[in-house]
Amino acid sequence: MSQTILHIDEIVSNPNVRGGRPVIRGTGLKVSDVWLAHTGADQLTPEEIATNYRLQLGQVYAAFAYYHLHQDEIDAEIEQDEEAAQQLLKAIEAQGKLTRLD
């Protein structure tokens, strides 16, 4: 009996969308964004992510699966995004265009 491998094609990468980072098909929503919505400050459930981002629940779980299969890659992406955000904030502050309330 032969085996057929079935693929879930919900996660795609296109160099013209989000710099080629993995996104949910048909959206510009990065896998890392979905993962952070679940594990970051908001701690959203998969159902809340699906509702808030207008996704199918299967798309959310596909993003989770992709994260777990490519954890080092996605964690590095998250770290790069955080560093870029911090650098941008510093540049804006240096220009006097940002006042921090903390």
Summary of the structure (lengths in Angstrom):
residues: 102
radius of gyration: 16.8
end to end distance: 64.6
largest distance: 69.0
contacts: 231
relative contact order: 0.12
helix: 55%
strand: 7%
